[in-house]
Amino acid sequence: MDFIEEIDEFNIAMDNAYDLITGKVSLDTLETDLKINGIETFILPFDPLHETGTDPDTLDFIIEHFENLEEYEKCQVLLRIKNKTHG
């Protein structure tokens, strides 16, 4: 795997995390959609079987990613979740 493929996978993982955390998809839907597209496994910046992805460190990591991509609407949504969850 080359550097560009790794970046693409990282960006997909972050998009998946955003969709999962914001409730746009469920874990089951995410798994099913990927299998339909021939992808057997997926990566996330957290373990969805043991975490929700809404702990402050994970949210900060994902927010920083979207800040770097200048996707500020996603940052706002994640920041609202962080503030609601952790006051």
Secondary structure, 3 states (H helix, E strand, C coil): CCHHHHHHHHHHHHHHHHHHHCCCCCHHHHHHHHHHCCCCCCCCCCCCCCCCCCCHHHHHHHHHHHHHCCCHHHHHHHHHHHHHHHC
